[in-house]
Amino acid sequence: MNLTGKIAIVTGAGQGIGKAIALRLADAGADVAIMDLNLASAEKVADEIENLGRKAIPIPTDVRYADDVNAAVDKVRTEFGRVDILVNNAGIAGRTLPLTELEESDWNSVIGVNLTGVFLCCKAVIDTMIAQDYGRIVNIASISGKEGNPTMIPYSVSKAGVICLTKALAKEVTDYNIRVNAVSPAVIETPIMEGMAQSTIDYMVGKIPLGRIGKPEEVAAVVNFLASDEVSFVTGQCYDVSGGRATY
Ligand SMILES: NC(=O)c1ccc[n+]([C@@H]2O[C@H](COP(=O)([O-])OP(=O)(O)OC[C@H]3O[C@@H](n4cnc5c(N)ncnc54)[C@H](O)[C@@H]3O)[C@@H](O)[C@H]2O)c1
C-alpha cells in the first residue's frame, strides 16, 4: 500500500476522518493537498504532514461550488503536476430531525456538500486522470446510505447517492487505469457528532455488533488500500468500516 511519489487530494481534511486519511496517505509516501472550508485547520494538518517529510498544501475550498473546486484542483496541478488520488471526504450531518421538522434548506445544504461536492470534485480531476491513464478515487459514504437512518433523511439520501455515483463512474472509466470505490463508515469518533442528538448516536451505536464507536484511523487504513496500486482488480465497490453493522 506504498504511495511513494503519488499526489493526493483529500477534501475536508482539516479534522476528523479526513485528517486521519491525509496523515495516513502521507505516511504511506504521498504528497497531499488538503482542501477544506477551514483554512486554519487545513494549515495545521499540512504542518503535520511536512513533519512527516512529505509535501502538503492547504487550500481553502468550498466543495459546493464548481469555481472553488476547479481553482483548487488547478492549484494542485500547478504545484504538483498531476493528481493521482482523490478522496472525497468533506461532509456534514445536517440537523438530526424527523421529516416533519425538516426544512427545504436542510435538504439543500446537506445534498450540496455531501453529493454535489463529490460530483464536482470527481469532475474536476477526471480528465487529468484519464490523460495520465492513472487514478484512484475514494468516496467517503456512510452506512446510512445503505440502510437509511431515521432523523437523517437528507444525510442518508446524500450518501446513497455517493455510493451510486461511485458505481456509475467506476464503469465509465474502465478503459483507463482508474479505480473508483467508496467507504461506508458507521459511527466514528469525530467532531461531526457534536451537533447530533444523543438519541441518534445511541441508535447508531446500538446497531454495531462490535459494540463500540470506530476510530478515524480505522477508516484511513481501508482508504489507504483503496488509494493504492493494490486495488487493481477492485472498482465500483463500497467497503464498510462499520464494526459489522452492514448485512450486505
Ligand atoms: N464521523 C462519523 O461517524 C461518520 C460516519 C459515516 C460517514 N462519515 C463521513 O465521513 C466524512 C468525514 O466526517 P467527519 O466525522 O470527519 O466530519 P468532521 O465534521 O469532523 O469534519 C468534516 C470536515 O469537512 C470540512 N467541510 C465541511 N463542509 C465543507 C465544504 N463545504 N467544503 C469543504 N470542506 C468542508 C470541515 O471543515 C471539516 O474539516 C463525512 O463525509 C461524513 O459524512 C462520518
The ligand as an SDF file (V2000), in Angstrom:
LIG
                    3D

 44 48  0  0  0  0  0  0  0  0999 V2000
  -17.9860   10.5090   11.9650 N   0  0  0  0  0  0  0  0  0  0  0  0
  -18.8630    9.5910   11.5990 C   0  0  0  0  0  0  0  0  0  0  0  0
  -19.4940    8.9280   12.4240 O   0  0  0  0  0  0  0  0  0  0  0  0
  -19.0890    9.3090   10.1390 C   0  0  0  0  0  0  0  0  0  0  0  0
  -19.7830    8.1480    9.7950 C   0  0  0  0  0  0  0  0  0  0  0  0
  -20.0130    7.8650    8.4470 C   0  0  0  0  0  0  0  0  0  0  0  0
  -19.5390    8.7350    7.4780 C   0  0  0  0  0  0  0  0  0  0  0  0
  -18.8680    9.8540    7.8440 N   0  0  0  0  0  0  0  0  0  0  0  0
  -18.4180   10.7460    6.7810 C   0  0  0  0  0  0  0  0  0  0  0  0
  -17.0300   10.9410    6.8780 O   0  0  0  0  0  0  0  0  0  0  0  0
  -16.6900   12.2440    6.3760 C   0  0  0  0  0  0  0  0  0  0  0  0
  -15.8850   12.9930    7.4140 C   0  0  0  0  0  0  0  0  0  0  0  0
  -16.6520   13.0890    8.5880 O   0  0  0  0  0  0  0  0  0  0  0  0
  -16.0530   13.5830    9.9720 P   0  0  0  0  0  0  0  0  0  0  0  0
  -16.7920   12.8480   11.0180 O   0  0  0  0  0  0  0  0  0  0  0  0
  -14.5680   13.5400    9.9560 O   0  0  0  0  0  0  0  0  0  0  0  0
  -16.5670   15.1070    9.9500 O   0  0  0  0  0  0  0  0  0  0  0  0
  -15.9830   16.4220   10.6370 P   0  0  0  0  0  0  0  0  0  0  0  0
  -17.1360   17.3370   10.8360 O   0  0  0  0  0  0  0  0  0  0  0  0
  -15.1540   16.0760   11.8310 O   0  0  0  0  0  0  0  0  0  0  0  0
  -15.0110   17.0130    9.5060 O   0  0  0  0  0  0  0  0  0  0  0  0
  -15.5310   17.4260    8.2710 C   0  0  0  0  0  0  0  0  0  0  0  0
  -14.5270   18.3380    7.5940 C   0  0  0  0  0  0  0  0  0  0  0  0
  -15.1180   18.7380    6.3470 O   0  0  0  0  0  0  0  0  0  0  0  0
  -14.9710   20.1400    6.2050 C   0  0  0  0  0  0  0  0  0  0  0  0
  -16.0630   20.6730    5.3890 N   0  0  0  0  0  0  0  0  0  0  0  0
  -17.3700   20.8030    5.7310 C   0  0  0  0  0  0  0  0  0  0  0  0
  -18.0600   21.3620    4.7450 N   0  0  0  0  0  0  0  0  0  0  0  0
  -17.1750   21.5910    3.7420 C   0  0  0  0  0  0  0  0  0  0  0  0
  -17.2960   22.1730    2.4510 C   0  0  0  0  0  0  0  0  0  0  0  0
  -18.4660   22.6580    2.0030 N   0  0  0  0  0  0  0  0  0  0  0  0
  -16.1880   22.2370    1.6760 N   0  0  0  0  0  0  0  0  0  0  0  0
  -15.0010   21.7820    2.1300 C   0  0  0  0  0  0  0  0  0  0  0  0
  -14.8270   21.2560    3.3550 N   0  0  0  0  0  0  0  0  0  0  0  0
  -15.9090   21.1580    4.1460 C   0  0  0  0  0  0  0  0  0  0  0  0
  -14.9900   20.6890    7.6160 C   0  0  0  0  0  0  0  0  0  0  0  0
  -14.3690   21.9710    7.6850 O   0  0  0  0  0  0  0  0  0  0  0  0
  -14.2330   19.6120    8.3770 C   0  0  0  0  0  0  0  0  0  0  0  0
  -12.8390   19.8470    8.3810 O   0  0  0  0  0  0  0  0  0  0  0  0
  -18.0140   12.9080    6.0210 C   0  0  0  0  0  0  0  0  0  0  0  0
  -18.2800   12.7450    4.6430 O   0  0  0  0  0  0  0  0  0  0  0  0
  -19.0090   12.1350    6.8420 C   0  0  0  0  0  0  0  0  0  0  0  0
  -20.3040   12.1730    6.3050 O   0  0  0  0  0  0  0  0  0  0  0  0
  -18.6310   10.1670    9.1530 C   0  0  0  0  0  0  0  0  0  0  0  0
  1  2  1  0
  2  3  2  0
  2  4  1  0
  4  5  1  0
  4 44  2  0
  5  6  2  0
  6  7  1  0
  7  8  2  0
  8  9  1  0
  8 44  1  0
  9 10  1  0
  9 42  1  0
 10 11  1  0
 11 12  1  0
 11 40  1  0
 12 13  1  0
 13 14  1  0
 14 15  2  0
 14 16  1  0
 14 17  1  0
 17 18  1  0
 18 19  2  0
 18 20  1  0
 18 21  1  0
 21 22  1  0
 22 23  1  0
 23 24  1  0
 23 38  1  0
 24 25  1  0
 25 26  1  0
 25 36  1  0
 26 27  1  0
 26 35  1  0
 27 28  2  0
 28 29  1  0
 29 30  1  0
 29 35  2  0
 30 31  1  0
 30 32  2  0
 32 33  1  0
 33 34  2  0
 34 35  1  0
 36 37  1  0
 36 38  1  0
 38 39  1  0
 40 41  1  0
 40 42  1  0
 42 43  1  0
M  CHG  2   8   1  16  -1
M  END
$$$$
